[in-house]
Amino acid sequence: MKGLNGIDLLMAKNVNPQCSVFIVSAMLNLDELCKKEIKAGLVAGIISKPFNVGPLLERIAALVK
């Protein structure tokens, strides 16, 4: 989302705790930067660029069910 980074987007969890957040980024070591959020269960997944859209869609579909 323009103007927001993935960690900022996690604030959406305060508005809708049921939403799933995937962070798609080319940033290195994002999993290290988000350790606290991952441990708290705020992150459904971190997808590194470039990525194959198939597995991402599968992970999203599994969460929607």
C-alpha positions in Angstrom: 0.0 0.0 0.0 1.4 3.3 -1.0 2.6 5.3 2.0 2.6 2.3 4.3 5.1 -0.4 4.9 4.0 -3.9 5.9 4.5 -3.3 9.6 2.3 -0.2 9.5 -0.3 -2.3 7.8 -0.4 -4.7 10.8 -2.3 -1.9 12.6 -5.3 -3.2 10.6 -5.3 -6.0 13.0 -6.5 -3.6 15.7 -9.5 -2.7 13.5 -10.2 -6.2 12.3 -8.4 -8.9 14.3 -9.7 -11.6 11.9 -7.9 -10.2 8.9 -4.8 -12.0 7.6 -1.7 -10.0 6.6 0.8 -11.2 4.1 3.9 -9.0 3.7 5.2 -9.0 0.1 8.6 -7.3 0.0 12.0 -7.2 -1.6 13.4 -6.0 1.7 16.2 -8.2 3.1 15.8 -9.7 6.6 12.1 -8.7 6.9 11.5 -11.8 9.0 14.1 -10.4 11.5 12.5 -7.0 11.5 9.0 -8.5 12.1 10.0 -11.0 14.8 7.7 -9.5 17.5 4.8 -9.3 15.1 5.3 -12.9 13.8 5.5 -14.2 17.4 2.3 -12.3 18.3 0.5 -14.1 15.3 0.0 -10.8 13.4 1.7 -12.0 10.2 0.1 -14.8 8.1 3.2 -14.9 5.9 6.2 -13.1 4.5 6.6 -13.5 0.8 10.0 -12.4 -0.8 10.1 -10.9 -4.2 10.4 -12.2 -6.8 7.8 -14.9 -6.1 5.6 -17.4 -7.8 2.0 -16.3 -7.6 0.7 -19.9 -7.4 1.9 -20.7 -3.9 0.8 -17.3 -2.6 -2.8 -17.9 -4.0 -2.8 -21.3 -2.4 -1.9 -19.8 1.0 -4.6 -17.2 0.7 -7.2 -19.7 -0.3 -6.3 -21.9 2.7 -6.9 -18.9 5.0 -10.2 -18.0 3.4 -11.7 -21.5 3.8 
